[in-house]
Every structure is written in structure tokens, then in C-alpha cells.
Amino acid sequence: LRRLQPFGLPRPALASTVPAARRPPRAASVEGTMSRGVPVRITQGIEPQHNRVAFMRAMAQFGEVVYCRKPPYSGIPGEDYVNIGFASSSAAERAYEELKAGRV
């Protein structure tokens, strides 16, 4: 017997019914770049007045910023962080070195 949803509708298929040979190919990343970016995590010097846009602007001097994730400020030392994603690993390395030296 075929299981039916309310009102006599058939259940939706759980998996794709299109054969793998007919599915469109997944987008390939461009050589030398990453789709999600190269992450750098900032864990010191974060204050309540700092926002995501300010971090993106400050980090843009090292290269293209792909994303910036900043959770709400907690006020607990060591708990606050900001994740910055760069388009290239060279930009991430430059930013990391400047952050480590305390120049940013």
C-alpha cells in the first residue's frame, strides 16, 4: 500500500529522483580561491562598541574580506571573538601577522 498524507496527497520523495547523469554539475571553485574564505579569529581587544562593519573595514586593508562573523558582546574576557574570512591565504597571513604584532 502507498502511504498518503492528509487529504490524499502522496508523500514527497526524500531523495532526488533525477539520475546523477542528468543533474547539473556543482559549481567548481576558481583555482587559488576558496568559496568560504581563509579564516582568522580575533580574540583580544574586542569592546562593546565594536561592530562587524568596523572589523570588515579594518581588515580590508590586507585584502578582500569574504565574511565577518561577530556574536553579541558577552563581556567575559576570553569569550568574545570575531571570525574574519579572507579571499586569499596571503591576505589572511598578513592580517594574522599584524594582529599578532599588535599593530591593528
C-alpha positions in Angstrom: 0.0 0.0 0.0 1.1 3.5 -0.7 1.3 5.8 2.3 -0.7 9.0 2.0 -0.5 12.4 3.6 -3.7 14.1 4.8 -6.1 15.0 2.1 -4.9 12.0 -0.1 -1.6 13.6 -1.2 1.3 11.3 -1.8 4.4 11.7 0.5 7.2 13.7 -1.0 10.3 11.8 -2.1 13.2 12.0 0.4 15.9 11.8 -2.2 16.3 13.3 -5.7 14.6 11.3 -8.4 16.8 12.8 -11.1 19.6 10.4 -12.2 23.1 11.6 -11.3 24.0 11.7 -15.0 21.3 14.3 -15.7 21.9 16.5 -12.6 23.7 19.8 -13.3 27.3 19.9 -12.2 28.2 21.6 -8.9 29.9 24.9 -9.2 33.7 24.4 -9.0 35.8 26.9 -7.1 38.2 29.1 -9.0 41.8 27.9 -8.7 43.6 29.7 -5.9 40.5 30.9 -4.1 38.2 29.3 -1.5 34.5 29.7 -1.5 34.3 30.2 2.2 37.5 32.2 2.7 40.6 31.7 4.8 39.6 32.2 8.4 41.4 34.4 11.0 40.0 34.6 14.6 40.4 37.7 16.7 40.1 37.0 20.4 41.7 40.1 22.1 40.8 43.8 22.1 37.1 43.4 21.4 35.0 46.0 23.1 31.2 46.5 23.3 31.2 49.4 20.8 33.0 47.4 18.1 30.7 46.1 15.3 31.0 43.8 12.4 31.3 46.5 9.8 34.2 48.2 11.6 36.1 44.9 11.7 35.5 44.3 8.0 36.8 47.8 7.2 39.9 47.4 9.4 40.7 44.0 7.8 40.1 45.1 4.2 43.5 46.8 4.2 45.1 43.4 4.0 42.9 42.0 1.2 39.4 41.1 0.2 37.2 40.2 3.2 34.7 37.4 2.3 32.8 37.3 5.6 32.9 38.6 9.1 31.0 36.8 12.0 30.8 38.5 15.3 28.5 37.1 18.0 26.9 39.6 20.5 29.3 41.0 23.1 29.3 38.9 26.3 31.7 41.0 28.4 33.5 37.8 29.6 37.3 38.1 29.0 38.4 35.4 26.6 34.8 34.5 25.5 34.4 37.2 22.8 35.7 36.6 19.3 35.4 37.7 15.7 35.9 35.4 12.7 37.1 37.1 9.6 37.3 35.2 6.3 39.8 36.4 3.6 39.6 35.6 -0.1 43.3 34.6 -0.2 45.7 32.9 2.2 48.3 35.6 1.7 45.8 38.3 2.9 45.0 36.1 5.9 48.6 35.6 6.7 49.4 39.4 6.5 46.4 40.2 8.8 47.4 37.5 11.2 51.0 38.8 11.4 49.8 42.4 12.0 47.3 41.3 14.7 49.9 39.2 16.4 52.3 42.2 16.4 49.6 44.4 17.9 49.7 46.9 15.1 45.9 46.7 14.2 
